[in-house]
Amino acid sequence: MSHFTYIKTRFQNLFYLEKALNNINIINNKLYKVPNASDSLQLDIVIPQSNGYDIFFTWTGQEYELLTDLSFWKQTQPIESFIDKLTQQYACELVMGESQKIGFQPINDRVNEDGSTTLILERWNSTNI
């Protein structure tokens, strides 16, 4: 018997969530509305698993929640590590993307020995002296 678990996240932007999943080599697809007993559940991203018990991201109106049956988790890492790695990559994508919108350009990004990421961005002041 399947028992789904909703895991709260801080992901609020579908574009950056998809980029983060792709950057950590997680195959994912955009999805559709799935009929539920009372109304419909908006599932935005599906991560297919070989056992048929896929992982979903669903929009709550404020953030994306991860929806999965933990007893059928078949990723290469435990759920906690998966969420940590995805959260770190999402944050990098968000900072890079939003910074570029206001004129910053990425110069360098690197993963440090402790697993943290350092991003270096620059923006030139275009005022004339």
DRENPA-3360 file (N, C-alpha, C; in nm, 2 decimals, always signed):
BEGIN
1 = MSHFTYIK = +0.08/-0.12/+0.00/+0.00/+0.00/+0.00/+0.09/+0.12/+0.00 ~ +0.05/+0.22/-0.08/+0.13/+0.34/-0.09/+0.08/+0.45/+0.01 ~ +0.18/+0.52/+0.07/+0.15/+0.63/+0.16/+0.24/+0.74/+0.12 ~ +0.18/+0.85/+0.07/+0.25/+0.96/+0.02/+0.29/+1.06/+0.13 ~ +0.41/+1.11/+0.12/+0.46/+1.21/+0.22/+0.48/+1.34/+0.15 ~ +0.43/+1.45/+0.21/+0.46/+1.59/+0.16/+0.57/+1.64/+0.23 ~ +0.68/+1.69/+0.16/+0.79/+1.75/+0.23/+0.80/+1.89/+0.18 ~ +0.79/+1.98/+0.28/+0.80/+2.13/+0.26/+0.94/+2.17/+0.21;
9 = TRFQNLFY = +0.94/+2.26/+0.12/+1.06/+2.31/+0.07/+1.05/+2.47/+0.07 ~ +1.16/+2.53/+0.02/+1.16/+2.68/+0.01/+1.16/+2.71/-0.14 ~ +1.14/+2.62/-0.23/+1.14/+2.64/-0.37/+1.02/+2.72/-0.41 ~ +1.04/+2.83/-0.48/+0.92/+2.91/-0.52/+0.92/+2.94/-0.67 ~ +1.03/+2.90/-0.74/+1.04/+2.94/-0.88/+1.06/+2.81/-0.96 ~ +0.96/+2.77/-1.04/+0.97/+2.65/-1.12/+1.09/+2.65/-1.21 ~ +1.12/+2.76/-1.28/+1.23/+2.77/-1.37/+1.36/+2.73/-1.30 ~ +1.39/+2.79/-1.18/+1.51/+2.76/-1.11/+1.51/+2.62/-1.05;
17 = LEKALNNI = +1.40/+2.57/-1.02/+1.39/+2.43/-0.97/+1.42/+2.33/-1.08 ~ +1.37/+2.35/-1.20/+1.41/+2.27/-1.31/+1.56/+2.27/-1.34 ~ +1.61/+2.40/-1.34/+1.75/+2.41/-1.37/+1.84/+2.34/-1.26 ~ +1.80/+2.35/-1.14/+1.87/+2.28/-1.03/+1.87/+2.13/-1.05 ~ +1.75/+2.08/-1.08/+1.74/+1.93/-1.10/+1.83/+1.89/-1.21 ~ +1.82/+1.96/-1.32/+1.91/+1.93/-1.44/+2.06/+1.94/-1.41 ~ +2.10/+2.04/-1.33/+2.24/+2.05/-1.29/+2.29/+1.94/-1.21 ~ +2.20/+1.88/-1.13/+2.25/+1.77/-1.05/+2.21/+1.63/-1.11;
25 = NIINNKLY = +2.18/+1.64/-1.24/+2.16/+1.52/-1.33/+2.04/+1.44/-1.28 ~ +1.93/+1.50/-1.24/+1.81/+1.43/-1.20/+1.71/+1.45/-1.32 ~ +1.68/+1.34/-1.39/+1.59/+1.34/-1.50/+1.45/+1.38/-1.44 ~ +1.39/+1.48/-1.51/+1.26/+1.53/-1.46/+1.18/+1.58/-1.58 ~ +1.05/+1.58/-1.56/+0.96/+1.63/-1.67/+0.85/+1.72/-1.61 ~ +0.80/+1.81/-1.69/+0.69/+1.89/-1.64/+0.56/+1.80/-1.65 ~ +0.47/+1.83/-1.57/+0.35/+1.74/-1.56/+0.22/+1.81/-1.59 ~ +0.11/+1.77/-1.53/-0.02/+1.80/-1.56/-0.11/+1.79/-1.43;
33 = KVPNASDS = -0.23/+1.82/-1.45/-0.32/+1.81/-1.33/-0.37/+1.66/-1.32 ~ -0.37/+1.61/-1.20/-0.41/+1.48/-1.17/-0.54/+1.48/-1.09 ~ -0.65/+1.42/-1.14/-0.77/+1.42/-1.06/-0.76/+1.36/-0.92 ~ -0.82/+1.42/-0.82/-0.82/+1.37/-0.69/-0.96/+1.35/-0.65 ~ -0.98/+1.29/-0.54/-1.12/+1.26/-0.49/-1.20/+1.39/-0.47 ~ -1.14/+1.49/-0.41/-1.22/+1.61/-0.38/-1.20/+1.72/-0.49 ~ -1.08/+1.74/-0.53/-1.06/+1.84/-0.64/-0.93/+1.79/-0.71 ~ -0.86/+1.88/-0.79/-0.74/+1.83/-0.86/-0.62/+1.88/-0.79;
41 = LQLDIVIP = -0.51/+1.80/-0.80/-0.38/+1.84/-0.75/-0.29/+1.88/-0.86 ~ -0.23/+1.99/-0.85/-0.14/+2.04/-0.95/+0.00/+1.98/-0.93 ~ +0.04/+1.89/-1.01/+0.17/+1.83/-1.01/+0.25/+1.90/-1.12 ~ +0.36/+1.97/-1.08/+0.43/+2.05/-1.18/+0.56/+1.97/-1.24 ~ +0.62/+1.89/-1.16/+0.74/+1.82/-1.20/+0.73/+1.68/-1.15 ~ +0.77/+1.58/-1.24/+0.78/+1.44/-1.20/+0.92/+1.40/-1.22 ~ +0.97/+1.32/-1.12/+1.10/+1.26/-1.13/+1.07/+1.11/-1.14 ~ +1.08/+1.05/-1.26/+1.05/+0.91/-1.28/+1.15/+0.82/-1.20;
49 = QSNGYDIF = +1.10/+0.71/-1.14/+1.18/+0.61/-1.08/+1.16/+0.48/-1.15 ~ +1.26/+0.39/-1.15/+1.25/+0.27/-1.21/+1.14/+0.17/-1.15 ~ +1.11/+0.19/-1.03/+1.01/+0.11/-0.96/+0.86/+0.15/-0.99 ~ +0.85/+0.26/-1.06/+0.71/+0.31/-1.09/+0.65/+0.41/-0.99 ~ +0.72/+0.42/-0.87/+0.67/+0.51/-0.77/+0.75/+0.64/-0.78 ~ +0.70/+0.73/-0.87/+0.77/+0.85/-0.91/+0.76/+0.95/-0.79 ~ +0.85/+1.05/-0.81/+0.86/+1.17/-0.71/+0.80/+1.29/-0.78 ~ +0.72/+1.37/-0.71/+0.66/+1.48/-0.77/+0.69/+1.61/-0.69;
57 = FTWTGQEY = +0.68/+1.72/-0.76/+0.68/+1.85/-0.70/+0.55/+1.92/-0.73 ~ +0.48/+1.96/-0.62/+0.35/+2.02/-0.64/+0.34/+2.16/-0.58 ~ +0.28/+2.26/-0.65/+0.27/+2.40/-0.60/+0.16/+2.41/-0.50 ~ +0.19/+2.47/-0.38/+0.09/+2.49/-0.27/+0.03/+2.63/-0.28 ~ +0.07/+2.71/-0.37/+0.03/+2.85/-0.37/+0.14/+2.94/-0.31 ~ +0.23/+2.89/-0.24/+0.34/+2.96/-0.18/+0.48/+2.90/-0.21 ~ +0.48/+2.77/-0.23/+0.61/+2.70/-0.25/+0.58/+2.56/-0.31 ~ +0.69/+2.50/-0.36/+0.68/+2.37/-0.42/+0.70/+2.27/-0.30;
65 = ELLTDLSF = +0.62/+2.17/-0.29/+0.64/+2.06/-0.20/+0.68/+1.94/-0.27 ~ +0.76/+1.86/-0.21/+0.80/+1.73/-0.27/+0.70/+1.63/-0.22 ~ +0.65/+1.55/-0.31/+0.55/+1.45/-0.28/+0.61/+1.31/-0.32 ~ +0.62/+1.22/-0.23/+0.68/+1.09/-0.26/+0.63/+0.99/-0.16 ~ +0.65/+0.86/-0.19/+0.63/+0.75/-0.10/+0.77/+0.71/-0.05 ~ +0.80/+0.75/+0.07/+0.94/+0.73/+0.12/+0.98/+0.58/+0.12 ~ +0.89/+0.49/+0.14/+0.92/+0.35/+0.14/+0.96/+0.30/+0.00 ~ +0.94/+0.38/-0.10/+0.98/+0.34/-0.24/+1.08/+0.43/-0.30;
73 = WKQTQPIE = +1.15/+0.50/-0.21/+1.26/+0.60/-0.26/+1.37/+0.52/-0.32 ~ +1.40/+0.55/-0.45/+1.50/+0.48/-0.53/+1.60/+0.57/-0.59 ~ +1.64/+0.68/-0.52/+1.74/+0.77/-0.57/+1.88/+0.72/-0.52 ~ +1.99/+0.77/-0.58/+2.12/+0.73/-0.54/+2.17/+0.78/-0.40 ~ +2.09/+0.87/-0.34/+2.12/+0.92/-0.21/+2.00/+0.92/-0.13 ~ +2.01/+0.93/+0.01/+1.89/+0.94/+0.09/+1.82/+1.07/+0.07 ~ +1.69/+1.07/+0.11/+1.61/+1.19/+0.08/+1.67/+1.32/+0.14 ~ +1.73/+1.31/+0.26/+1.79/+1.43/+0.33/+1.90/+1.48/+0.24;
81 = SFIDKLTQ = +1.99/+1.40/+0.19/+2.10/+1.44/+0.11/+2.05/+1.50/-0.02 ~ +1.95/+1.43/-0.08/+1.89/+1.48/-0.20/+1.83/+1.62/-0.19 ~ +1.76/+1.64/-0.08/+1.70/+1.78/-0.06/+1.81/+1.88/-0.03 ~ +1.91/+1.84/+0.05/+2.02/+1.93/+0.07/+2.09/+1.97/-0.06 ~ +2.13/+1.88/-0.14/+2.20/+1.90/-0.26/+2.11/+1.99/-0.36 ~ +1.98/+1.95/-0.37/+1.89/+2.03/-0.45/+1.87/+2.17/-0.40 ~ +1.86/+2.19/-0.27/+1.85/+2.32/-0.21/+1.97/+2.41/-0.24 ~ +2.09/+2.35/-0.23/+2.21/+2.43/-0.26/+2.21/+2.47/-0.40;
89 = QYACELVM = +2.18/+2.38/-0.49/+2.19/+2.41/-0.64/+2.08/+2.51/-0.67 ~ +1.96/+2.50/-0.61/+1.85/+2.59/-0.64/+1.89/+2.73/-0.59 ~ +1.96/+2.74/-0.48/+2.00/+2.87/-0.43/+2.10/+2.93/-0.52 ~ +2.19/+2.85/-0.57/+2.29/+2.90/-0.67/+2.22/+2.95/-0.80 ~ +2.13/+2.88/-0.85/+2.06/+2.92/-0.97/+1.98/+3.04/-0.95 ~ +1.92/+3.05/-0.83/+1.84/+3.17/-0.80/+1.92/+3.30/-0.79 ~ +2.03/+3.29/-0.72/+2.12/+3.40/-0.70/+2.18/+3.44/-0.84 ~ +2.23/+3.35/-0.91/+2.29/+3.38/-1.05/+2.18/+3.44/-1.14;
97 = GESQKIGF = +2.07/+3.38/-1.15/+1.96/+3.43/-1.24/+1.91/+3.57/-1.20 ~ +1.88/+3.59/-1.07/+1.82/+3.72/-1.03/+1.93/+3.82/-1.03 ~ +2.06/+3.79/-1.00/+2.16/+3.89/-1.01/+2.19/+3.94/-1.15 ~ +2.18/+3.85/-1.25/+2.19/+3.89/-1.39/+2.08/+3.98/-1.43 ~ +1.96/+3.97/-1.37/+1.85/+4.06/-1.41/+1.88/+4.20/-1.37 ~ +1.97/+4.22/-1.27/+2.00/+4.36/-1.23/+2.14/+4.40/-1.26 ~ +2.20/+4.33/-1.36/+2.32/+4.38/-1.42/+2.45/+4.31/-1.38 ~ +2.44/+4.21/-1.29/+2.56/+4.14/-1.24/+2.59/+4.03/-1.34;
105 = QPINDRVN = +2.72/+4.00/-1.36/+2.77/+3.90/-1.45/+2.85/+3.79/-1.36 ~ +2.82/+3.67/-1.39/+2.90/+3.57/-1.31/+3.04/+3.56/-1.36 ~ +3.14/+3.56/-1.26/+3.28/+3.56/-1.29/+3.33/+3.42/-1.27 ~ +3.29/+3.36/-1.15/+3.34/+3.23/-1.11/+3.25/+3.17/-1.01 ~ +3.24/+3.03/-1.02/+3.17/+2.96/-0.91/+3.24/+2.83/-0.89 ~ +3.26/+2.80/-0.76/+3.33/+2.68/-0.73/+3.27/+2.61/-0.61 ~ +3.29/+2.48/-0.60/+3.25/+2.40/-0.49/+3.37/+2.39/-0.40 ~ +3.36/+2.43/-0.27/+3.47/+2.42/-0.18/+3.48/+2.28/-0.12;
113 = EDGSTTLI = +3.59/+2.26/-0.05/+3.61/+2.13/+0.01/+3.50/+2.09/+0.11 ~ +3.44/+2.18/+0.18/+3.33/+2.15/+0.27/+3.20/+2.13/+0.21 ~ +3.19/+2.14/+0.07/+3.07/+2.12/+0.00/+2.99/+2.25/-0.03 ~ +3.03/+2.36/+0.03/+2.97/+2.49/+0.01/+3.01/+2.54/-0.13 ~ +2.93/+2.63/-0.18/+2.96/+2.69/-0.31/+2.99/+2.84/-0.30 ~ +3.10/+2.88/-0.37/+3.13/+3.02/-0.37/+3.10/+3.08/-0.51 ~ +3.02/+3.18/-0.51/+2.98/+3.25/-0.64/+3.05/+3.39/-0.64 ~ +3.11/+3.42/-0.75/+3.17/+3.55/-0.77/+3.10/+3.62/-0.88;
121 = LERWNSTN = +3.04/+3.74/-0.85/+2.97/+3.81/-0.95/+3.02/+3.95/-0.96 ~ +3.01/+4.02/-1.07/+3.06/+4.16/-1.08/+2.96/+4.24/-1.16 ~ +2.96/+4.37/-1.13/+2.87/+4.47/-1.20/+2.95/+4.59/-1.21 ~ +2.96/+4.64/-1.33/+3.04/+4.77/-1.35/+2.94/+4.88/-1.34 ~ +2.99/+4.99/-1.27/+2.92/+5.11/-1.26/+2.93/+5.18/-1.39 ~ +2.82/+5.21/-1.45/+2.82/+5.27/-1.59/+2.81/+5.43/-1.58 ~ +2.82/+5.49/-1.47/+2.81/+5.63/-1.46/+2.94/+5.70/-1.51 ~ +2.93/+5.80/-1.58/+3.04/+5.87/-1.63/+3.11/+5.96/-1.53;
129 = I = +3.24/+5.96/-1.53/+3.31/+6.05/-1.43/+3.34/+6.18/-1.49;
% end
